[in-house]
Amino acid sequence: MYQALLHATKYSLNSMKERICGRRNAPKMVLKPFFEVDVHLDGDTCQLKPTLEEVQSAINRAASHVLKSTKRVQNWNQKDVPED
């Protein structure tokens, strides 16, 4: 079971990375955006909405949830769920 959880977690994180960063040398595939960012240009300034910090925070939360999801998986003979 450990190997299956490890494989699923690595696959999920790698898929998220490919969606966020894009693929190098990959065939031209149309991927749905992982998130949308509005860019506002005003003279000499450029403003992102949501901010870069908010985007990074959302990515970190998503990765954290992927990792935490494996904590609540039970073995077949396990009676109780581990506490957080």
MODA-V426899 format. One record per helix or strand of 2 or more residues. SS is the DSSP state (H for helix, E for strand). FROM is the first residue (numbers start at 0). TO is the last residue. If there is no record, write none. Layout:
BEGIN
ss=<SS:SS>
from=<FROM:FROM>
to=<TO:TO>
END
This chain:
BEGIN
ss=<H:E:E:H>
from=<1:37:44:51>
to=<20:41:48:71>
END
